[in-house]
Amino acid sequence: MVIRDLLKKADKILSEKGIEDSFNEAAVLFTYAGNTSKTYLFTHMDDEVSGGTEKLFYNFIARRAVHEPVAYIVGTAWFMSLKLFVNESTLIPRPETEGLAEEALAVVKNIPSEAVKLLDICTGSGCVGLVVAHFDNRVDAILSDLNPTCVDIAKKNVQSHNLKNRVKVIESDLYKAVPKIKFDIITANPPYIPTADIDSLDDDVRLYEPMAALDGGIDGLDFYKKVVSGAREHLKPGGYLLLELGIGQSHAVRNILETNGFTNISIKNDIAGIPRILTSMYS
C-alpha cells in the first residue's frame, strides 16, 4: 500500500473514534513508524510502504484509536524546544507548564548570583527544571519526584541534553530526601485536580495519565499546602516559589502562601485567560 492510501485509511479510523485532527495525528504517527520526517512524508505520498512499517503504523493507530496519547505511543514529547522522553508514569508536558518554565527563567535572570540553585518538586519528566538549566548555564538544579520511574525518565532526559554536570535527579517524597541546602528558587507543578473532577477528564488523560500526578485531594489543594509549608526551610531569604495553578484555585493558593509568610505574590494568566502561574517570595 502507498503512503497516501495508508494515511487515508488511518484518518478514517481515528476520525470515527472521535480523534480531533485525525489526519495530522496519523501523519505524525507514520513519521515515527517509518523513521522519517513530515517533509519526506508529504513529498513521497505515492511511495510503497514496507510491510514492517505498515504493521508498526497500524499498531500505533490501534493504540491511538482507544485514545492513548501520541506522546506515550512514541515515547517522547516536546517541551518548549526540548524533546523529552515520557512514559505512562510521567505527565505529558503541556503548554500551560511552559508558562511555569518561562516565568522561572525570567526570575532566574534577575537573580544576580553567579550560581543559581533551583529545586523542582514533583518533577515528572523533569521538563521545568531541565528547560531552566538548559537556557541559563548559571543554574544548578535538583529535580525531585516520589515515583522511581519518573526519576529514571528525568535522569534519561538530563543525560540526553548533556546536563549531568548541573542537574541532579533524586527520589524523594516532596522534601524528605532533598539536601539541607538553601535554594534561590523552587518550582512545582503539583497534582491539583479535585478528586471529584477526575472522572470528567478527557479519556486521553483519565485513562492513561498517572493518577498520582493529577489527583490533588478533595479540593485540589493538598499538595499546595505541603509544597508551600516545606518550602520555607529550603529557600534563601528573598528566595522564590513558583507554582502552576489549577482552574479556580488562585485565591485559595494565595491564602496558603500568605499564611506561610510569602509576599510579593503575582499571578499570570495562560493563553486562555485562566490564572495559571503564581510567583512569590519568602522573606
N, C-alpha and C positions, 0 to 999 in steps of 0.2 A: 504494500500500500504506500502511496506517496504522502508526503507530509501534509499537503493541503487536505486530502480526504481524511487523514487521521485526526487532524485538528477539528474538522467539521463534526466528525463523529463524537469526539470528546466534548466539544462545545455543547452538543445536543444533550449528552448525558448529564453534564454539570448543570446546564440550564434547567432541565426537568427536575433536578434535585434542589432547586432554589438557590444555586450559587450565583451571586451577582458577578458581573464582569467575567462571565464564564469563558469566553474565548481567550481573553488575555491571560487568565489563570491557566488555561490549557497550554497556551504558548509558553508560559514560564515553566511549567512542569516538563514540557518537552525539552527545553534547553538543558534541564538537569538530567533528564533521561538519556538524551543524546550527547551530553557533554559538549554543548555548542552554545552559540550566542544568539540573541534575538535577530541581530543583523544577518547572520548566516541563515537563520530560520526563514526570514521573510524574503530572502533573495534566492532560496532554493526550495520553494514550495512544491515543485514538481519532482523532487528527488525521491527515490525509493528509500524506505526506512528499513534498516536491518531488523531481523527477527528479534534479536536481543533487546534492541532499543524499543521496539514496539511492545514487547512483553513488559518491560520495566515501566514504560509510559502508561500502559493500561493499569498496571498495579498502582501507580500514582493517582490516576484518575478515579479508580475504585475507592481509594482512601479519601480523596477529596470529596467524592460524591456523598460520603457519610459525614461530611463537614469536619474532617480532620484538617487542622490548619496547614497551609502550604509550608510554613516555616518548620513544622515538625516533620512533614513528609521529606523535605530536602535537607533538614538538619542545620539550616543556617537562617539568619535574618540580618537585615541591615539596620543599623542604628546610627543616625547622622551619616558619616562617611565610612563607618567601620562595619565590616562583615563579621558577624559573630556566630559562633556555634550555639545552638539551643537544643533542648530536648524537652520531653514531657514534664520534667521536674522544674523547668525554668519558665517563667512568664515570657511570652513573646514581647520583645521591646516595642513600645508604642510611641507614636508622635507626641503624646502628652508628656511622656517621660523625657523626650528630647528637651522639652522645656526646662525640666529639672537640671539636666546636664548643662544647658546653655546658661542658666542662672548661676549654677555653681562656677562655671568658667568666668562669668562676669565678676563674681565675688572674689575668686582667687586672683584675678587680675588686679584688684585693688588692695591685696594684702602685700605689704612691702618686703616681707621676708625673702631671703634668698632661697629658702626651702619651705614649702608649704605642706603641712601634714593634713591628710584627708582621711576620714573614715566613712565608708559606705556600708550602712546596715541593711540587711535584707537584700543583699546584692544580686541574687539570682544569677543571671548570665554574666554579671559584672559590668553591664553596659554603662552605667553612670560613672563609676569610678574610672573605668578604662578610658572613656572619652576625655574626662578632665585631665588625666595623666598624659594622654596622647597629645593633647593640644597645648599643654603647659608643662614644659620639662622641669619646672621647679617643684612639681607635685610629687610627693612620696605618699602612696596610698595603701590603706589596708581595706580589703573587701571582706565582709563577714556574712556568712549565711549558716543557718542551722542544718540545712539539708546537705548531706555529704555529696550527693550527685551534683547539686548546684555548685558546690565547691570545686568539684572536678571540672565541670564545664567552664567555670570562671578561670580556673588555672590554665585550661587549654586556650582560652581567649587571650589571657595575659601573654602566654608564650607565643601565640600566633602573631601578636602585634609587638613583639620584642620589648616588652615592658617589665620583664622579670627583675631587673635591677632597681625598679622604683615602685613596683606594685606587688603586694603580698596578699594571698587569699587564705583566710582561716575559717575553720568550722567553729561556730560559736552561736549559742542561744542569746541573741542580741549582744549584750556587752560582756557576758560571763567570761569569755576567753580572750577578750580584747586586752592588749598590753596596757599596763598602767602608765600611759603617757598622755600628754595633753595635745589635742588636735586643734588646728586652726578652723576646720570646717567639718561638719558631719552632715551627710546626705542620707535620705531614706525615702524609699517608695514602699511603705509597709502595706500589708493586707488591709483594705479599708472598706470592702463591700459589706453592708449589713447582712447578717445570716439569712434573714427572710427574703432578701433580694436575689440570692444566688440562683434560685430556680427560674427566675425571669431573664437570666442572661442568655445571649445567643448560644445556639448549640456549639458553635466553634469554640466558645470559651467554657461553657458549663460542662461539656462532655470531655474536654481534652486538657484544659489548662489546670495547673496544680491548685487544688482547693486550699491548701495551706497558705498559698501566696495571694489568695483572693479574700478569704473569709476574715473579716475584721471584728467579729463578735456581734452581739445584739444590735448595737448602734453603729458599728463600724469603727469605733474609737479605741478598741482595746490596745492595739499596738502603738497608736499615737501616745497614749498615756505612758507606756513603758519606754518608748524611744525618747520621749521628752524628759522624763524624770531621770533616766540613766545618762542622758547627755550632759547633765550638769557637772558630773565629776570627770568627764572626759574632754571637756572643752577648755581652752585657754580663756582667761578673762578677755572679753571682747570677741570671742570665737562665734562662729556662725552655725546655725542649724537650719537646714533646708529640707522641706518636706513636699512630697506630692500629695494633693488632696483629692478626696472623693467628692462626688457631686453633693452639694448642700452641707458640707462639713466645715466650711471656712470659719464660721463664728465659733463653733464648738472647739475646734483645734486652737484657734486664737486664745480662747479662755484657758485651755490647758497650758499653753505656753506662758501666758501672763501669770497664772497661778504658780508656775515653777520659776519665776524670776527672769523670763526672757522679755526683751524690749525690742524697739526698732522693728516691729513686725510689719511686713508688707506682703501683699498677695497679688499675684499676676494672673490674669485670665488666659485660658488657652484660646485656640483659634475659633472655638465655638462660643466664646464669651463666658465660659464656666471658670469660676475661681479655682485655680489648679496648682500654682506653685507658691509656697509660703517661704519667706526668708525671715530669719530672726537672729537676734544677737543675745549672747549670755554675758552679763556683766558681773 
